[in-house]
């Protein structure tokens, strides 16, 4: 516990005086038109009616829309944050308090206190498609995505309703002896937290079982209603309505570690992970702002003055803008959204060098965790590692970094997270285009960034970017990488003419040492290339079931997977191959893994202890010097070597269209309409 987080009880007078002086500064600062933490940049009208209370907001990260619950008007607004334009007004949400987004279903859920229902909003149709009856006064809500469950606090009903979003039914209701405040889902701990505001208790729910697994007192916090999280550092921030305190709660020790004063009437509280800043909307007419110096040290920055009766706010993690709906302006009834920016000081840690340092530190931790995991992993156990904190940091620095170099550095490093199992929204790839021009040297900071960026864009945007880099970037090595990516793009689009043209241009870079391998691998004249007959092979089956050959696979789509248990890159492909097999095996598809290990026993042990790989397995006597290895160019390309063969016995796709990042897309192209096994 650090200096800023120490309880005031029992401290000496010098410490108390320090806090009193801070309080005086805050009060004096409230008279200023703009504070050190926020600056009002715009405001825009909402459909109304004016003078009616607003409640929770949420931002959709994929579409970058703001969902705003207008409690007093019984409607919800969908707002485009790029233009600040209201896209739709969704009616039939009486007394809407909470609003939560389910990205994979493009649905929002409103907590309708007016008729005690949970409204299901189809955001494609922009209308309510179902209402789910629940307990009294549904309020805040949280979505546990891995479990497909929505948790809704029925505040007056003293309950937590649990909704399966796949069926839009309540599967369980947890009852408490207290009104329930805001819930939150912790994506790191995979737990749901709920404020029991009458008892000043912090409850923990396991979404795997939907049982309450812990209840912990929150110290001096009275009426813990609002909540926001910093999952990366295992902290919860509580808005204490009963005594106007912001409480920091340690999620590891389950104890409060800081109590800081807020303005009167605190309600919704939010955390900006990029700036490490906490905001609380206080309906007395302020947004209380706090700074995390580190996970154990916090300080109050100010009570930033806003209009009275502001109950809610939302923070955009990319732009650091704060959105706060207003129902009155200097006593006059309004219905509008105020937008504030958080000025970033020149001393903030967001220059290119520090961005690179954080990226290296966290990706090094990822690599170490993967190495440790492989030593102890169980059968078919996938590796999971949370890099969402780094993703959010890079996204925010890409948008609001101090200078162009910092923003560009963050952008290209963000794209490379695709190689660390991070699924970036398509919007991110488009934003990168706006930040990093084709001629920028920044594209060369990481080896595969051009490829990752082109794979994340739609084909038209990808082709345009790659062509511009190839034509205008001054670095010939980058030009060559872009040209090679254009060849691969033509392959993914199954356009042989474009492939031929792009490859001819790639050959212009044959003098570059690091391009020679790409030129060889992508050569359409190779023995193993799309459209060419797959060479015959006859190999002993590892399970002792005779021989595996072309002739034993008639009429099937099969993927030849040349690999070995000692091959590191091969290990990286195992999860994607296993997932692809499970998805497409009923479409006449199978895999034949061909081992180049010293003995077949290595594969038997590996399949028993690590990846089951439930398909056919063959052993390659002679390894890379064998005729089969030469026929399939394994001796020149190395491992892993992946070749997809169609029912006609011809090669359909190779290597660059079958790696873990794109294999699902490739197989879906060939097999989506394929009939099942006869």
N, C-alpha and C positions, 0 to 999 in steps of 0.2 A: 504494500500500500504506500503510495507516494505522497508528496507534500500536498498536491492539489486535491487529493481524494480523502484526506483525513477528516474524520468527523470533528465538528467544532466543539463538541462537548468536552470540557476539561482542558482545552488548549490555553496557552498563556495569552496575555492581553495583547502582545505584539501581533500574534497570529489573528486574533479577533479584530484588531484594528485594521489589519490588512484587508480582511473581508468586508468590513464596514466601508472602508474607502472605495473598494471595488463597487459596492452597492451604490455609493454616492455617485460614482462616475457613470454607472449605468443609468441612474435616474436622470442625471444631468444630460446624458447622451440622448435620452428619449425625446428631447425637444428638437433634435436635429432632423432635417429632412432626409438624410441618408446616413447610414452608419458605416462602420469599418467592415462589416461582414456581408452586407447585402446592398444592392443598388437596384431600384425599380427601373425596368427597361421598357415595359409596355403594359397595357391593359386592354382587354377586349370584352365586349358585351356578350352575354349568354342569353338564350331565348327567354328565360324568366319563368314565372313572374318575379318582379322585383320585390325585395324585402323579405324573401323567404330563406330559411336556413339551408346551408349546404352541409354536406358531411364528407365521407371518405373519397379519396381519389386514388387511382392507380395508373401506372404507365405501362403500356404494352411494349416490350422491348423489340419485338419483331417488326411491327408496323409503325412504332414510335407514335402511338396515339395516347391521349390522356382520357381516361374514363372518369367522369365526375358525377357523383350522386347528389342530386338536388333534392334533399330530404323534404323540404317544405312544399315543393312543387310536384313531388311524386313522379319524377322523371330522371333519366340519366343522359348525359351528353357524351358524345364521342368526338374528340377534338384532335385535329391533325397538328402536331407540334412543330412541323416544318413551316406551316403557314398560319398557325393560330386560328384556323377556320373550323367552325362547328360542322362536322360531317353529317351528324344525325342527332335527333332527339328521340330517345326511346321512352315511350309512355308506358303506363300501367305498371309503375314501380312505386306504389303508394308508401310514403314515408321512407324512401330508400336511404339507408344509412351506410352499410358496408358495400363495397364492390370489389370483386376479385376476378382475375383473368386466368383462363385455362388455355394456354397457347396451342396445344396440339389439337384441340377441338374448335378453336376460334369461338369460344363462348365466354360470356361474362356472367357472373352471379351477383345479384343484388339482394341485400338483406332488407326486406320490406316491413318496417315496423308498423306501417299503417294497417296491414291486414295479416300480419304474422305469417308471411310466406317468404320463401327464397325464390327469387325470380331467375329463370334461365333465359339468357339473352343470346340469340344467335347473331353474331356480329357480321355474318355474311348477309343476312336478311335485315339486320338492324331492328329486330323486334323480339318481344318476349314470346317464347314458344312453349313455356311451361311454368307453372307455379307449384312449389312444393310446400305443403303445410308444415309449420314447425311450431316451436313454443313461443312464449310471449316476448316481444320486442327483439327480434334478431338484429344484431349490431355488426361488429367487426367480423372479418373472416380471413382465412388463410388456406392456401392450396399446397398440399403435399404431393408434388408431381410424381415421384416414383411410385406412389401408392394409389394414384388416381382418386384422391379423396379431398373433399373440401370440408373445412371445419368452420362452423358458424356459431358464434357466441350468442345464445338467446339470453340477453342480459337480464330481463325481468323474469324470465322462466327459470333462471339459475341452472342453465343447461348448456351443453355443447352438442350441436347436431352435426352428424358426420354423414356427408353425402358422397355416394359413388357417382362420379361425374360421367361414367360410361353408361349408366342407366338412369341417372338423375333421380335417384331414390335415396331416402335416408336409411342407412344401414344400421345405425346405432345412435342412441342419444345418451350422453353421459350427464348425470345429474349431480349437482353440488349443493352445499348449504350456503352459497354465496352467489350474488350476482356475478356474471362473467364479463370480463373486459376483453380487450383486444387479444386475439390469438396470433401467433406467428409460427411459421415453419422454419426450422433450422436445417438447412441443406447439408451441413457438415455433420452434425450429430444425428441427423435424421429423426428429429423429435419435434413434437408440437408443444408449444408453451402457451398457457392461458393464465391471464390475471384473474384471481379470485378477489375482487375489489372490496367486498364487505369484510373480508377476513385478513386483508393485507398478506395474501399468500400467492406464491408463484407455483403453478401446477405444471407437471410434465406428463405428456401423453406419448405413449409409443404407438405410432401409426401402424405398425405391423400387427399389433393385437388390439389396438384401441382401448387399452387399459391405462389408468392413471398410475404412473410408476414413481411419482415423487411429488411432495408438497413442501415448500420451503418458505419461511417468513422473509419479508423484505425490509426488515428493520424499521427505521423511522418513516418510511414511505407510508402514507395513509391514502387509501382510495386509489390503488394502482390500476388505472384504467387503460391508458395508452401504452404501447410497447413497440419498439423497433429493435433490430438485431445487428450485430457485427459478427457474423458467423466465423469469419477468418480468425478473429482474436477471442472468440468464445465469450462475448459480452452481450448482455441485454440492457437496453435503456428504457426505463419506466417513467411514465408521466403520472405523477401522484396528485390527483385532483383534490384530495382532502387537505393537504398542507403545502401545495405549490412547490414541490421538490422534484428535481430530476434525479433519479436513482440509477446508479450503475450497478448491474448485477453480474457477478462472476458465474458463468455457466459450468465451470469445472468444479468449483468449491461450493456452489449453490449458496453464496452469501453476497449481500450488498457490500460494495467497497467504496462507494462515494455517494454523497448527498449534496446537490448544488441547488441554490434557490432559483425559482422561475418567476415570471410575471404571473399575475392573478388569472385564474381560470384556464389552466393548461388542459389541452385535449389531445389532438393527434401529434405524434412525435415521429420523426424520420431521421435516418442516418445517411450521410453522404460518405461512402467508403473512400472515394478518391481524395477528398479534402480532409477526411477524418473529422467530420463536423456533424454535430447533432442539432436539429432544429425542432422546436416545439411550438405549435400554434396555440396562442393564449387569447381567449375571447375578451380579455380586458383591453386588448388593443396592442398586442406585441407578438413578435416571434422571438422566443428566447433561444440564444445561440451559444453552443458550447464547443470547445475544441478538445479532441483527444491528442495529447502529446505522445503518449504511448498507452498500452492497454491498462496501465495502473495509474495514470496521471491525467487529470481533466481540469479544465478551467472554463469559467464562464467568460464569454466575449462581450455580450451585450444583450439587452432587450430591444430588439430592433422594432421601431414603431410602425404599426400598420393600422388599418381601420378596425374598429371594434367589431365584435361578434364574428371574428375569423376563427373558425373551429378546426379547420383542416388545412393540410398542405401536402404537396408531393415534391420529391426531389428527382430531377433527371440525372442519372448517374453519368451520362455522357457529357452533357453541357454544363452540369452543376447548377442549372436554373431551378428556382423554387417557384412553384405554382400555388397560389392561395386564392380560393374563391371568396368574393365579398358580397354581402347582402345589404350593406349600407355604406355610404360615403359621406362623412361629416354629418351624419344624422339623416341623410336622404336615402330612401330605398333605392337599391340598385340590384342588378344581377350581372356580375362580371367576374372575370378572372384577372388577377394581378400577377405579373411575371417579374421575378427578381433574378439578378445575376450575382454570383459570388466572386468579387474581384480577387484574382490570384496574384499574390505579391511576387516580385522578381526574385525573392529569395526562396520561393517554394521549390520543393524537390521535384522538378519536372523538366530539367534540361536533359539533353540527349544522353550524356554520360551516365547520369543517375538512373535514367529509364533503362538503359542497357544493363546497368549493374543489377537492378532489381530483377530484370528478366533472366539474367544469367543465374542469379542466386536461386530463383524459384524453379527454373527448369533443371538446374543441377540437382535440386532436392527431388524433383520428379524422377530423374534418371537413377538417383540413389535408391529411392523408394521402389522403383521397378526392379532394380537389381536385387534388393533384399526380398521383394515379393516372390521373385522367381525361385528363390532358395527354399521357400516354405509353402508355396501355393499348393492348394489341393486340386483334385481332379476337376478339370473343366472350370476352374475358378477364374473369372476374368479380372484383370487388373483395373482398379479404379483409383483415380487421384483427382482431387478437387483443385483446379487451377482457376476457378471462377473469380477469385480475388484479383489475380494477375490480369485476367481478361478484362474485368471492370476497370482496373487501373489504367491499362493500355487504351481502352476505349475512351476513357475520360481525357487522358493526355493527348490522344489523337485529335480531340475536338477543341480542347482549351489549353494546350501546352503553351509555354511562354513564347516560343518562336517557331519558325517554320521547320527547322531541323528537328526540334523536339517532337513536333506533331508528326512529321514524316517517319521519324525513328519509331515512335509508338505504333504508327499505322502498319509498317512492314513487320514489326515484331508480333503484332497482334495476328496478322495473317498466318504466321508460322505456327501459331497454336493449333492449327488444324493437324499438324503432325504430332500433337500431344493429346489426341482424342478429344479436343474441344470442338464442339459443333457450333460454328459461328452463324448467326442469322444472315440471310442474303443481303439485308440492309447494310451490314458492316462492310462487305466487299464493295458495295457501291460508294460508301463513305470514303473508303480508302482511295478510290479513284479521284475523289474531289480534293484529297489532301496531298497525294503524291503524284506529280506530273510524270509523264512517260520519260522525259529526259533526265529525271532526277537520279543522282548516283546512289541514293538511298536504296534503290531496288537491289543493289549488290551487297547489302549488309548481311543477308542470310542466303545461303545457297539456293534453296528451293522456293523462295518467296514468290517468284514470278509464276511458277507452276501452281502453287497453292492458290494464289489470287485468281488465276485463269480458271481453275477448277471450281471456285466458289461463285463465279459470275455466270450469267446466262451466256450462251454461245456468241451472240452478237456483240455484247460488251467485251467479252474475253478476246474475241478476234480483233476488235478495234484497239484494245490496250496493247496486245502483243505486237500488232503491226506497227503501232506508234513507237514502242520501245525498240523494235528491230530497225525501224527507219530513222529514228531521231535521237536515241540515247547515244552519247559519245563513247560509251564503254563497249568495245567490240565483244567482250566476253558476255555482257548482258544482252547485246544484240543476238548473239548465238543462242543463249538460253531461251530468249523469247521466240526465236525462229524454231527451235526444237519443240517448244510448247505449241507452236502453231501446227507443226506436224502431228503432234499427239491430239490436238483439238480436231483436226481433220479426220483422224482415225476414230475418235469418239463419235463424230457426226456421220461416220460411214460414208465419207465422200472421197473416193479414190482419186478423182481428178485434182481436188484441192490438196490431197496428200502428196501427189506427185509434184505439183508446183512448189509446195512448201519445202519438200525435201530437197529439190534442186537448189533452192536458195540456201538451205542449211549447209550444203556441200561447199559453199563459198567460204566457210569457216574451218575447213579441214586443216588449216595451218595452226589452229589453236589446240594445244595439247589436251585441255580439259573438254574439248568438244568431239574429239575423235571417237570416243566410245559411243556417244549419242549417235553420231553419224553411222557407225556400224550397226548399232542395235535397231535403228529406225529404217535401215535400208530395205526398200520394198523388194529388192532382188535376193534377200536372204532366203535360205532354204525353208526357214520357219517364218512365214509371213501370211497375213490374211489372204485366203483364196487358194493357197497352195495345199497339195495333198499332205496329210500328216504321214511321216515316215513310219514304216512297220516297226513294231517292237514285240518281243516275246521275252517276258521276264518272270522269274519265279515269285509266286505269291508268298508273302511273309507268314500268313496264317496256315501255310501248308496245303492250301486248296488248289494245288496244281499251278497253272500258268495264267498270267494276265497278258492279253495282247489286243491289238486292234480288233481282231476277229471275235474276241470275247465281249465286245461292246457294240454290237450292231444296233443301228437306229437310235443311239443315245447321244446326248450332249455330255461330253466328259472333259474335265479339267485335269491335265497332267501337271502334277506338282512335284518338281524335282527339289529335294530338300535333304536336310540332315539334322540330327538332334544337336550337333555342335555348332550349327549355323545361327548366329545371333539374329540377322535380318529375317531368317525363316521363322523364328519364334514370334516376331512381330506380326507375321501374316496369319498365324494359327487362329486367333479369335475370329477374324473376318472370314476365313475359310469355313470354320465350323458354323458360323451364323449363315453363310451363303448356302451351305449344304442343307441345313434345316429348312431354309426358306424355299429352295428350288428342287429338292429331291423328288417331290411329287409331280414334277414337270418333265420327267424323263432325263434328269440331270444327275450326274454322280462325279466323284473325284477319285482319281487314282494317284496316290502319293507314292513317289519312287525315291527310296532312300539311298543316299550315297554314304551311309555310315559304314564303319568297318565290318560290323556284323549285324544281322537282322535282330539279334537280341536287344540291341540298343533301342530299336523302335518299339519292341514289345514292352520293355520297361517304361519307356516314355509314355506310351498310350495307357498304361496301367496307372501311372502316378500323376501325369500332367494333363495332356489333352487326349480325350478318347478317340477323336477323329474317326467316327463310325462309318468309314467307307473302305474301299479296297486299298491294299498296301502291297507294294512290290519292292524287291531288293534289286539293286543294280550292281551285279558283279563287275569288278574292274573300275568302278567309279567313273571319274572324269575321263579316263583313258579308254573307256568302252566305246563300242560303235554307236550304241544308243545315245550316249552323251554327245558324241560328235554329230550324229544326225539331228539332234535337237539343239545343237550349238551351246550345250551346257559347258563344254570345255572352253568356250570363248567368253560367254556371258557370265558364268558363275551361278551361284545360288543366292536366293531362290530363283528357279526358272519356272514360269507359269505359261501354259499353252492351252487354250480352249479349242476343242475339236467338235465340229458339228456332226449331225447324223449322216451327212454325206461323206464323212471321212476327211473333210478339208479343214484347215486351220481357220477359225473364226476370229480369234483375238489372241494377242500375246502380251506378255509382261506389263507394259505401261498402261494397258486397259484392264488389268486384272489385279493391280495392287490394292491394298486394303482401303484406300481412299475412294476408289472408283469401281471396285468389283461388283457391288450391288447394282449400280447403274448399268454396267455392261451386261450382266446376266439378265437383268430386267428387260433390256432391249431385245435380247435374243429369245428369252424364254417366257415373256409375259403372256403371250398367246399360245404357247406350246401346249399340246395335250398332255395329259398325265400318262403314266405307264400303262401299257396294254395288258 
